[in-house]
Amino acid sequence: MSSTYTFILSLLLFVGFSSSKKIPPYLTLCSRHDPNLNECVKNAVEQLRPHLALGVPELLLPPMDPLVLPEAGLSSGDNFKASFKNIQIYYANEFRIDNLNVNLDKYHIDLELSFPRLRILSQYNIDGRILVLQLHGHGPADGNFTDVSANAAFEGELKSKKGKEYITIKSVKVDLKIGKPFFQFENIFNGNEELNVQTNKIINENVVDIIDELRPVIDKTVTDFAIGIVSRVFNRFSFDELFPK
Ligand SMILES: *[C@@H]1O[C@H](CO)[C@@H](O)[C@H](O)[C@H]1NC(C)=O
C-alpha cells in the first residue's frame, strides 16, 4: 500500500475518574505463586465482568457498554480524510476469553479474546477517495460487527518507582480479526438519498477490502488502546499489590 495513514485517537475517556486507590472488594487477587495462575486471573476477570459495563473506577477501567471514544480520525495523504466523533462501542463487555497465559517470570501475557457482537455508533465526516469510492458527507454512522477476535501479546518488565516495583508494558503485539461488518452511513452524499443507498451498498460490498486498506490504522488504534488500559492498572498498583506473594 503506497498511501500512508495517520491516526489520532483521543483517550480523553479516562479523564474525570477520580477515586480511592483500592482494589475493588469483589475482586479476588491472585498469588504470584498460584499453580493455576491463568485460571485465577480468568476468574478475576469474570468477577469484574458484571461491573465492566459501567466501569471500574478503582482500576481506572472506563465504562465498556458503551465504550465512548470522543474522537478518532484517519487520513491518507491528501486523498482521503475521515473523522469520527462521539464514538460509542456497544457490547464490548461481552468478550469471551479464549485463551490467557500469564507468565510472571518474564512479565509476559498472552491473551485471546473474541467479541460475539459489537455495534459502533458515531458521527462521521468523510471526504476523499478510498478504493473505487469518491466519498463526501457527514452524519450518523452505524456499524454492526460479528466474529471479531483479538490476540494480544504483552511484553513487560519490572521497574522501581518510589521504592515499589511496578510492571510496565514495553510492547504489545495485536492480531485483530474482523469478520464481515455491516455499515450504514447516513447522508454520505449530502442529502441525495438515491446515491446514499447506492454508496452504502458499495461500501458494504467492499467492506473487507476497505478494512484491509485501513488495517495499519485500525491495528495501531487497538494496540494503543490495549496498552492504555493495561498500563493504567499496572501503573496504579504495584506488582506486590496486584500479585501478592
Ligand atoms: C445493527 O443492529 C441493530 C440491532 O441490534 C439494528 O437495530 C441496527 O439497524 C443495525 N445497524 C446496521 C447498520 O445494520
The ligand as a MOL file (V3000), in Angstrom:
LIG
                    3D

  0  0  0     0  0            999 V3000
M  V30 BEGIN CTAB
M  V30 COUNTS 14 14 0 0 0
M  V30 BEGIN ATOM
M  V30 1 C -27.2540 -3.0010 13.9920 0
M  V30 2 O -28.0260 -3.9070 14.7700 0
M  V30 3 C -29.1520 -3.2930 15.4200 0
M  V30 4 C -29.8550 -4.3810 16.2050 0
M  V30 5 O -29.0030 -4.9460 17.1390 0
M  V30 6 C -30.0800 -2.6870 14.3900 0
M  V30 7 O -31.1210 -2.0140 15.0640 0
M  V30 8 C -29.3030 -1.7060 13.5120 0
M  V30 9 O -30.1470 -1.2210 12.4900 0
M  V30 10 C -28.1090 -2.3830 12.8980 0
M  V30 11 N -27.3210 -1.4300 12.1400 0
M  V30 12 C -26.9900 -1.6420 10.8670 0
M  V30 13 C -26.1210 -0.6270 10.2090 0
M  V30 14 O -27.3410 -2.6240 10.2520 0
M  V30 END ATOM
M  V30 BEGIN BOND
M  V30 1 1 1 2
M  V30 2 1 1 10
M  V30 3 1 2 3
M  V30 4 1 3 4
M  V30 5 1 3 6
M  V30 6 1 4 5
M  V30 7 1 6 7
M  V30 8 1 6 8
M  V30 9 1 8 9
M  V30 10 1 8 10
M  V30 11 1 10 11
M  V30 12 1 11 12
M  V30 13 1 12 13
M  V30 14 2 12 14
M  V30 END BOND
M  V30 END CTAB
M  END
